[in-house]
């Protein structure tokens, strides 16, 4: 942890825990919907690693 100029103590990766919880949630969701064979589970794992890209894509698609 480092001391910033304003006196607050913070770390360089403050949101890492939130992203990890999002990854776990996405993994549970995709495993639940894609369970069956080894390849579907593998696809679910890959989708859960790139879920922020899906989220940003769909949010930007709403603005169009």
C-alpha positions in Angstrom: 0.0 0.0 0.0 1.2 3.5 -0.8 0.5 6.8 0.7 -1.0 9.2 -1.9 -0.4 13.0 -2.0 -3.7 13.6 -0.3 -3.0 11.4 2.7 -5.2 8.5 1.7 -3.9 5.0 1.7 -4.7 2.9 -1.4 -3.4 0.1 -3.5 -2.9 -0.1 -7.2 -5.6 -2.7 -7.8 -8.5 -1.6 -5.7 -11.2 -3.2 -8.0 -9.5 -6.6 -8.4 -11.8 -8.3 -5.9 -14.9 -6.9 -7.6 -13.7 -8.2 -11.0 -12.9 -11.6 -9.4 -16.5 -11.8 -8.0 -17.8 -10.9 -11.4 -15.7 -13.7 -12.9 -17.0 -16.3 -10.4 -20.6 -15.2 -11.0 -20.2 -15.4 -14.8 -18.5 -18.8 -14.5 -21.4 -20.1 -12.4 -23.9 -18.7 -14.9 -22.2 -20.0 -18.0 -21.5 -23.4 -16.5 -25.1 -23.7 -15.5 -26.3 -22.8 -19.0 -23.6 -24.7 -21.0 -23.1 -27.8 -18.9 -23.3 -31.1 -20.7 -20.1 -32.0 -22.5 -16.4 -31.1 -21.9 -16.4 -28.7 -24.9 -19.4 -26.8 -23.7 -17.8 -26.4 -20.2 -14.6 -25.2 -21.9 -16.6 -22.6 -23.9 -18.3 -21.6 -20.6 -14.9 -21.0 -19.0 -13.7 -19.0 -22.0 -16.9 -16.9 -22.0 -16.5 -16.2 -18.3 -13.0 -14.8 -18.8 -14.3 -12.3 -21.4 -17.6 -11.3 -19.8 -16.6 -7.6 -19.5 -16.4 -7.5 -23.3 -19.9 -8.9 -23.6 -21.2 -6.4 -21.1 -19.6 -3.3 -22.8 -20.8 -4.5 -26.2 -24.4 -4.8 -25.0 -24.4 -1.6 -23.1 -23.1 0.3 -26.2 -25.6 -1.5 -28.3 -28.4 0.0 -26.2 -27.3 3.5 -27.0 -27.6 3.0 -30.8 
